[in-house]
Amino acid sequence: MKTNENQTTSTIYYRPLKQWIEVTPEQKRDWERFVGTTRKAKQRAGACCIPYKKSYKCDGLCDTCEFRCIPKDAPQHLSIDTEMENAYENGVSRTSFLADSKLTTEIDIDALILNGLLTELQSSDPESYEILMAIADGLS
C-alpha cells in the first residue's frame, strides 16, 4: 500500500500569508510547543476563544488574532495616542497636555541629586558603582 505524501511532510499554517509552509519535524514540534502553551495560557485566562477545529490558525500572536476575546471584567488598555486624538476631536487644546513647570523642576532636581549620589558612590566605592550600573543595564 502506498503512503500518502501529504502525511509525511510537516507543515505549519502561516496566518499573515494564509499559506501552509513546509518545515522539518523538529521545527514543527518546537512550533507546536510554543503555540500550544501560549494558546492554553490565554484560554485559561479567558483571552482566547479559538475553536478546536481552527487551532491550526493559532500562531501565538494574540494581539492580531481574529479569535481573541477579552473578558468583560478585564481592564481596557488605553493608548495615549487614542486618548489625545479623542481629546482633539472634543476641542481640547494641545497645550493642555504639557507638563507643569513645577513638576519638571522637581524632576530636574531629583536628577541632579541622583547624579551627585552616583558620582559620590563612584569615587568612594568603584566596585559597588560597577555592580549598580550592571543592575541598571539589566545584567545580573
NULUM-185208 format. One line per 5 residues: number of its first residue (from 0); their letters; for each residue y, x, z of N, C-alpha, C, O. Coordinates in nm, 2 decimals, padded with zeros to 4 digits, always signed. Layout:
NULUM-185208
NUM) a) Y,X,Z,Y,X,Z,Y,X,Z,Y,X,Z | ...
//
This chain:
NULUM-185208
0) mktne) -00.12,+00.08,+00.00,+00.00,+00.00,+00.00,+00.12,+00.09,+00.00,+00.13,+00.19,+00.08 | +00.22,+00.06,-00.08,+00.34,+00.14,-00.10,+00.44,+00.10,+00.01,+00.47,-00.02,+00.03 | +00.50,+00.20,+00.07,+00.61,+00.17,+00.17,+00.74,+00.14,+00.10,+00.77,+00.20,+00.00 | +00.81,+00.05,+00.16,+00.94,+00.02,+00.11,+01.04,+00.13,+00.14,+01.05,+00.18,+00.25 | +01.12,+00.17,+00.04,+01.21,+00.29,+00.05,+01.32,+00.25,+00.15,+01.38,+00.34,+00.22
5) nqtts) +01.36,+00.13,+00.16,+01.47,+00.09,+00.25,+01.43,+00.10,+00.39,+01.52,+00.12,+00.48 | +01.31,+00.10,+00.42,+01.26,+00.11,+00.56,+01.26,+00.26,+00.61,+01.26,+00.28,+00.73 | +01.26,+00.35,+00.52,+01.25,+00.49,+00.56,+01.39,+00.56,+00.57,+01.40,+00.66,+00.64 | +01.49,+00.50,+00.51,+01.63,+00.56,+00.52,+01.71,+00.50,+00.63,+01.70,+00.38,+00.66 | +01.78,+00.59,+00.70,+01.86,+00.54,+00.81,+02.00,+00.51,+00.76,+02.06,+00.60,+00.69
10) tiyyr) +02.05,+00.40,+00.79,+02.19,+00.36,+00.75,+02.27,+00.31,+00.87,+02.22,+00.25,+00.96 | +02.40,+00.33,+00.86,+02.50,+00.27,+00.95,+02.60,+00.19,+00.88,+02.64,+00.23,+00.77 | +02.64,+00.08,+00.93,+02.74,+00.00,+00.87,+02.87,+00.05,+00.91,+02.91,+00.06,+01.03 | +02.96,+00.09,+00.81,+03.09,+00.14,+00.83,+03.19,+00.02,+00.81,+03.22,-00.01,+00.69 | +03.24,-00.03,+00.92,+03.32,-00.15,+00.91,+03.45,-00.14,+00.83,+03.48,-00.23,+00.75
15) plkqw) +03.53,-00.03,+00.84,+03.65,-00.03,+00.76,+03.63,-00.04,+00.61,+03.71,-00.10,+00.54 | +03.52,+00.02,+00.56,+03.49,+00.01,+00.42,+03.40,-00.10,+00.38,+03.38,-00.14,+00.27 | +03.34,-00.16,+00.49,+03.24,-00.27,+00.47,+03.13,-00.23,+00.38,+03.09,-00.30,+00.29 | +03.08,-00.11,+00.41,+02.96,-00.05,+00.34,+02.86,+00.01,+00.43,+02.89,+00.05,+00.55 | +02.74,+00.03,+00.38,+02.63,+00.09,+00.45,+02.63,+00.24,+00.41,+02.64,+00.27,+00.29
20) ievtp) +02.62,+00.33,+00.51,+02.63,+00.47,+00.49,+02.50,+00.53,+00.53,+02.45,+00.50,+00.64 | +02.44,+00.62,+00.45,+02.31,+00.68,+00.48,+02.34,+00.80,+00.58,+02.43,+00.88,+00.56 | +02.26,+00.81,+00.68,+02.27,+00.91,+00.79,+02.13,+00.96,+00.82,+02.03,+00.90,+00.78 | +02.13,+01.07,+00.89,+02.00,+01.12,+00.94,+01.95,+01.04,+01.06,+02.03,+00.97,+01.12 | +01.82,+01.04,+01.09,+01.77,+00.96,+01.20,+01.84,+01.00,+01.34,+01.86,+00.92,+01.42
25) eqkrd) +01.87,+01.13,+01.35,+01.93,+01.18,+01.48,+02.07,+01.12,+01.49,+02.11,+01.08,+01.59 | +02.14,+01.12,+01.37,+02.28,+01.07,+01.38,+02.28,+00.92,+01.41,+02.36,+00.87,+01.48 | +02.18,+00.85,+01.35,+02.17,+00.71,+01.38,+02.14,+00.68,+01.52,+02.20,+00.59,+01.58 | +02.05,+00.76,+01.58,+02.01,+00.74,+01.72,+02.14,+00.77,+01.81,+02.16,+00.69,+01.90 | +02.21,+00.87,+01.78,+02.33,+00.90,+01.86,+02.44,+00.79,+01.85,+02.50,+00.76,+01.94
30) werfv) +02.45,+00.74,+01.72,+02.55,+00.64,+01.69,+02.51,+00.51,+01.77,+02.60,+00.45,+01.83 | +02.38,+00.47,+01.77,+02.34,+00.35,+01.83,+02.35,+00.36,+01.99,+02.38,+00.26,+02.05 | +02.33,+00.48,+02.04,+02.35,+00.50,+02.18,+02.50,+00.48,+02.22,+02.53,+00.41,+02.32 | +02.59,+00.55,+02.14,+02.73,+00.53,+02.17,+02.78,+00.39,+02.16,+02.84,+00.34,+02.25 | +02.75,+00.33,+02.05,+02.79,+00.19,+02.02,+02.73,+00.09,+02.12,+02.79,+00.00,+02.17
35) gttrk) +02.60,+00.11,+02.15,+02.53,+00.02,+02.24,+02.59,+00.02,+02.38,+02.61,-00.08,+02.44 | +02.61,+00.14,+02.43,+02.67,+00.15,+02.56,+02.81,+00.09,+02.57,+02.85,+00.03,+02.67 | +02.89,+00.12,+02.46,+03.03,+00.07,+02.46,+03.02,-00.09,+02.45,+03.10,-00.15,+02.52 | +02.94,-00.14,+02.36,+02.93,-00.28,+02.34,+02.88,-00.35,+02.47,+02.94,-00.45,+02.51 | +02.78,-00.30,+02.53,+02.73,-00.36,+02.66,+02.83,-00.36,+02.77,+02.84,-00.46,+02.84
40) akqra) +02.90,-00.25,+02.78,+03.01,-00.24,+02.89,+03.12,-00.35,+02.86,+03.16,-00.41,+02.95 | +03.16,-00.36,+02.73,+03.26,-00.46,+02.70,+03.21,-00.60,+02.72,+03.28,-00.69,+02.76 | +03.08,-00.62,+02.69,+03.02,-00.76,+02.71,+03.01,-00.79,+02.85,+03.04,-00.91,+02.89 | +02.98,-00.70,+02.94,+02.97,-00.72,+03.08,+03.11,-00.75,+03.14,+03.12,-00.83,+03.23 | +03.21,-00.69,+03.08,+03.35,-00.71,+03.12,+03.41,-00.84,+03.07,+03.52,-00.88,+03.11
45) gacci) +03.34,-00.90,+02.97,+03.39,-01.02,+02.91,+03.48,-01.00,+02.80,+03.56,-01.09,+02.76 | +03.49,-00.88,+02.74,+03.59,-00.85,+02.64,+03.52,-00.84,+02.50,+03.59,-00.82,+02.40 | +03.39,-00.86,+02.49,+03.32,-00.86,+02.36,+03.24,-00.98,+02.34,+03.16,-01.02,+02.43 | +03.26,-01.05,+02.23,+03.19,-01.18,+02.20,+03.11,-01.17,+02.07,+03.08,-01.27,+02.01 | +03.06,-01.05,+02.04,+02.99,-01.03,+01.91,+02.85,-01.09,+01.93,+02.78,-01.06,+02.02
50) pykks) +02.81,-01.18,+01.83,+02.68,-01.23,+01.84,+02.57,-01.13,+01.80,+02.60,-01.03,+01.74 | +02.45,-01.15,+01.85,+02.34,-01.05,+01.83,+02.32,-01.03,+01.68,+02.30,-00.91,+01.64 | +02.32,-01.13,+01.60,+02.30,-01.11,+01.46,+02.41,-01.03,+01.38,+02.38,-00.98,+01.27 | +02.52,-01.02,+01.45,+02.63,-00.94,+01.39,+02.65,-00.81,+01.46,+02.75,-00.74,+01.43 | +02.56,-00.77,+01.55,+02.58,-00.65,+01.62,+02.58,-00.52,+01.54,+02.63,-00.42,+01.58
55) ykcdg) +02.53,-00.53,+01.42,+02.53,-00.42,+01.33,+02.67,-00.38,+01.29,+02.70,-00.27,+01.25 | +02.77,-00.48,+01.30,+02.90,-00.45,+01.26,+02.98,-00.38,+01.37,+03.09,-00.34,+01.35 | +02.92,-00.37,+01.49,+02.99,-00.30,+01.60,+03.00,-00.15,+01.58,+02.90,-00.09,+01.55 | +03.12,-00.10,+01.59,+03.14,+00.05,+01.58,+03.21,+00.11,+01.70,+03.25,+00.22,+01.70 | +03.22,+00.03,+01.81,+03.27,+00.08,+01.93,+03.42,+00.08,+01.94,+03.48,+00.12,+02.05
60) lcdtc) +03.49,+00.04,+01.84,+03.64,+00.04,+01.83,+03.68,-00.11,+01.86,+03.70,-00.18,+01.76 | +03.69,-00.15,+01.98,+03.70,-00.29,+02.02,+03.85,-00.34,+01.99,+03.86,-00.46,+01.98 | +03.95,-00.25,+01.99,+04.08,-00.30,+01.97,+04.10,-00.36,+01.83,+04.19,-00.45,+01.82 | +04.03,-00.32,+01.73,+04.04,-00.37,+01.60,+03.93,-00.47,+01.56,+03.92,-00.51,+01.44 | +03.84,-00.50,+01.65,+03.72,-00.58,+01.62,+03.76,-00.73,+01.61,+03.84,-00.78,+01.68
65) efrci) +03.69,-00.79,+01.51,+03.72,-00.93,+01.49,+03.65,-01.02,+01.60,+03.68,-01.14,+01.61 | +03.55,-00.96,+01.67,+03.47,-01.03,+01.77,+03.53,-01.00,+01.91,+03.46,-01.04,+02.01 | +03.64,-00.94,+01.92,+03.70,-00.91,+02.05,+03.74,-01.04,+02.12,+03.81,-01.12,+02.06 | +03.71,-01.06,+02.24,+03.76,-01.17,+02.32,+03.81,-01.12,+02.45,+03.76,-01.03,+02.51 | +03.92,-01.18,+02.49,+03.99,-01.14,+02.61,+03.97,-01.25,+02.72,+04.00,-01.36,+02.69
70) pkdap) +03.93,-01.21,+02.84,+03.91,-01.31,+02.94,+04.04,-01.38,+02.97,+04.15,-01.32,+02.96 | +04.03,-01.51,+03.01,+04.15,-01.59,+03.04,+04.23,-01.53,+03.15,+04.35,-01.54,+03.16 | +04.16,-01.47,+03.25,+04.24,-01.42,+03.37,+04.28,-01.28,+03.36,+04.33,-01.22,+03.45 | +04.25,-01.22,+03.24,+04.29,-01.07,+03.22,+04.44,-01.06,+03.20,+04.50,-01.15,+03.14 | +04.50,-00.95,+03.25,+04.64,-00.93,+03.23,+04.66,-00.90,+03.08,+04.59,-00.83,+03.02
75) qhlsi) +04.77,-00.95,+03.03,+04.81,-00.93,+02.89,+04.88,-00.80,+02.88,+04.97,-00.77,+02.96 | +04.84,-00.71,+02.79,+04.91,-00.58,+02.77,+05.03,-00.60,+02.69,+05.03,-00.67,+02.58 | +05.14,-00.55,+02.74,+05.27,-00.57,+02.67,+05.31,-00.44,+02.61,+05.27,-00.33,+02.65 | +05.38,-00.45,+02.50,+05.43,-00.33,+02.43,+05.58,-00.33,+02.44,+05.65,-00.43,+02.43 | +05.64,-00.21,+02.46,+05.78,-00.20,+02.48,+05.85,-00.24,+02.34,+05.95,-00.31,+02.34
80) dteme) +05.79,-00.20,+02.23,+05.85,-00.24,+02.10,+05.85,-00.39,+02.08,+05.95,-00.44,+02.04 | +05.74,-00.46,+02.12,+05.74,-00.60,+02.10,+05.84,-00.67,+02.19,+05.91,-00.76,+02.15 | +05.85,-00.62,+02.32,+05.95,-00.68,+02.41,+06.09,-00.66,+02.36,+06.17,-00.75,+02.37 | +06.12,-00.54,+02.30,+06.26,-00.51,+02.26,+06.29,-00.60,+02.13,+06.40,-00.65,+02.12 | +06.19,-00.61,+02.04,+06.21,-00.70,+01.93,+06.24,-00.84,+01.97,+06.32,-00.91,+01.91
85) nayen) +06.16,-00.89,+02.07,+06.18,-01.03,+02.11,+06.32,-01.04,+02.18,+06.39,-01.14,+02.16 | +06.37,-00.94,+02.25,+06.50,-00.94,+02.31,+06.61,-00.94,+02.21,+06.71,-01.01,+02.22 | +06.59,-00.86,+02.10,+06.70,-00.85,+02.00,+06.71,-00.99,+01.93,+06.82,-01.03,+01.89 | +06.59,-01.05,+01.91,+06.60,-01.19,+01.84,+06.67,-01.29,+01.93,+06.73,-01.39,+01.88 | +06.66,-01.27,+02.06,+06.73,-01.36,+02.16,+06.87,-01.32,+02.19,+06.93,-01.39,+02.27
90) gvsrt) +06.93,-01.23,+02.12,+07.07,-01.19,+02.13,+07.10,-01.09,+02.24,+07.22,-01.08,+02.28 | +07.00,-01.02,+02.29,+07.03,-00.91,+02.39,+07.08,-00.79,+02.32,+07.02,-00.75,+02.22 | +07.18,-00.72,+02.37,+07.23,-00.60,+02.30,+07.14,-00.48,+02.33,+07.07,-00.48,+02.43 | +07.15,-00.38,+02.24,+07.07,-00.26,+02.26,+07.11,-00.18,+02.38,+07.03,-00.11,+02.44 | +07.24,-00.19,+02.42,+07.29,-00.11,+02.53,+07.23,-00.16,+02.66,+07.24,-00.09,+02.76
95) sflad) +07.18,-00.28,+02.67,+07.13,-00.33,+02.79,+07.00,-00.26,+02.83,+06.96,-00.27,+02.95 | +06.93,-00.19,+02.74,+06.81,-00.12,+02.77,+06.84,+00.02,+02.82,+06.74,+00.09,+02.85 | +06.96,+00.07,+02.81,+06.99,+00.21,+02.85,+06.98,+00.22,+03.00,+07.00,+00.13,+03.08 | +06.94,+00.34,+03.05,+06.92,+00.36,+03.19,+07.06,+00.37,+03.26,+07.15,+00.42,+03.20 | +07.06,+00.34,+03.38,+07.19,+00.35,+03.46,+07.21,+00.50,+03.48,+07.11,+00.58,+03.50
100) skltt) +07.34,+00.54,+03.48,+07.37,+00.68,+03.50,+07.33,+00.73,+03.64,+07.29,+00.85,+03.66 | +07.33,+00.64,+03.74,+07.29,+00.68,+03.88,+07.14,+00.72,+03.88,+07.10,+00.82,+03.94 | +07.05,+00.64,+03.81,+06.91,+00.68,+03.80,+06.89,+00.81,+03.73,+06.80,+00.89,+03.78 | +06.95,+00.83,+03.62,+06.93,+00.96,+03.55,+06.98,+01.08,+03.64,+06.93,+01.19,+03.63 | +07.09,+01.06,+03.71,+07.14,+01.16,+03.80,+07.04,+01.20,+03.91,+07.01,+01.31,+03.94
105) eidid) +06.97,+01.09,+03.96,+06.87,+01.12,+04.07,+06.75,+01.19,+04.00,+06.69,+01.28,+04.07 | +06.72,+01.16,+03.88,+06.61,+01.23,+03.81,+06.64,+01.38,+03.79,+06.56,+01.46,+03.81 | +06.77,+01.40,+03.75,+06.81,+01.54,+03.73,+06.81,+01.62,+03.86,+06.77,+01.73,+03.86 | +06.85,+01.56,+03.97,+06.85,+01.63,+04.10,+06.71,+01.66,+04.14,+06.68,+01.77,+04.19 | +06.62,+01.56,+04.12,+06.47,+01.58,+04.15,+06.42,+01.70,+04.07,+06.34,+01.78,+04.12
110) aliln) +06.45,+01.70,+03.94,+06.40,+01.81,+03.85,+06.46,+01.94,+03.90,+06.38,+02.04,+03.90 | +06.58,+01.95,+03.94,+06.64,+02.08,+03.99,+06.57,+02.12,+04.12,+06.54,+02.24,+04.14 | +06.54,+02.03,+04.21,+06.47,+02.06,+04.33,+06.33,+02.11,+04.30,+06.28,+02.21,+04.36 | +06.26,+02.04,+04.21,+06.12,+02.08,+04.18,+06.12,+02.22,+04.12,+06.04,+02.30,+04.15 | +06.21,+02.25,+04.02,+06.22,+02.38,+03.96,+06.25,+02.49,+04.07,+06.19,+02.60,+04.06
115) gllte) +06.34,+02.46,+04.16,+06.36,+02.55,+04.27,+06.24,+02.58,+04.35,+06.21,+02.70,+04.39 | +06.17,+02.48,+04.39,+06.04,+02.50,+04.47,+05.94,+02.57,+04.39,+05.87,+02.66,+04.45 | +05.93,+02.55,+04.26,+05.83,+02.62,+04.18,+05.87,+02.77,+04.17,+05.78,+02.86,+04.17 | +05.99,+02.80,+04.16,+06.04,+02.94,+04.15,+06.01,+03.01,+04.28,+05.97,+03.12,+04.28 | +06.04,+02.94,+04.39,+06.01,+02.99,+04.52,+05.86,+03.02,+04.54,+05.82,+03.13,+04.59
120) lqssd) +05.78,+02.93,+04.50,+05.63,+02.95,+04.51,+05.59,+03.06,+04.42,+05.50,+03.14,+04.46 | +05.64,+03.08,+04.30,+05.60,+03.18,+04.21,+05.63,+03.32,+04.27,+05.56,+03.42,+04.26 | +05.75,+03.33,+04.33,+05.79,+03.46,+04.39,+05.71,+03.49,+04.52,+05.68,+03.61,+04.55 | +05.68,+03.39,+04.60,+05.61,+03.42,+04.73,+05.46,+03.43,+04.72,+05.40,+03.50,+04.79 | +05.40,+03.34,+04.63,+05.25,+03.34,+04.62,+05.22,+03.32,+04.47,+05.19,+03.20,+04.43
125) pesye) +05.21,+03.42,+04.39,+05.19,+03.41,+04.25,+05.05,+03.34,+04.21,+05.04,+03.27,+04.12 | +04.95,+03.37,+04.30,+04.82,+03.32,+04.27,+04.82,+03.17,+04.29,+04.76,+03.10,+04.21 | +04.88,+03.12,+04.39,+04.89,+02.97,+04.41,+04.97,+02.90,+04.30,+04.94,+02.79,+04.26 | +05.07,+02.98,+04.25,+05.15,+02.92,+04.14,+05.07,+02.91,+04.02,+05.07,+02.81,+03.95 | +04.98,+03.01,+03.99,+04.90,+03.00,+03.87,+04.79,+02.89,+03.88,+04.77,+02.82,+03.78
130) ilmai) +04.74,+02.87,+04.00,+04.65,+02.76,+04.02,+04.71,+02.62,+04.00,+04.66,+02.54,+03.94 | +04.84,+02.61,+04.05,+04.91,+02.49,+04.04,+04.94,+02.46,+03.89,+04.93,+02.35,+03.85 | +04.98,+02.56,+03.82,+05.01,+02.54,+03.67,+04.88,+02.51,+03.60,+04.89,+02.43,+03.50 | +04.77,+02.57,+03.64,+04.64,+02.53,+03.57,+04.61,+02.38,+03.60,+04.56,+02.31,+03.51 | +04.63,+02.34,+03.72,+04.60,+02.20,+03.75,+04.70,+02.11,+03.67,+04.66,+02.00,+03.62
135) adgls) +04.82,+02.15,+03.66,+04.92,+02.07,+03.59,+04.89,+02.06,+03.44,+04.92,+01.96,+03.38 | +04.83,+02.16,+03.39,+04.79,+02.16,+03.25,+04.66,+02.09,+03.22,+04.62,+02.08,+03.11 | +04.60,+02.04,+03.33,+04.47,+01.97,+03.31,+04.35,+02.06,+03.32,+04.24,+02.01,+03.29 | +04.36,+02.18,+03.35,+04.25,+02.27,+03.36,+04.20,+02.26,+03.50,+04.27,+02.23,+03.60 | +04.07,+02.29,+03.52,+04.01,+02.28,+03.66,+03.98,+02.42,+03.71,+03.93,+02.43,+03.82
//
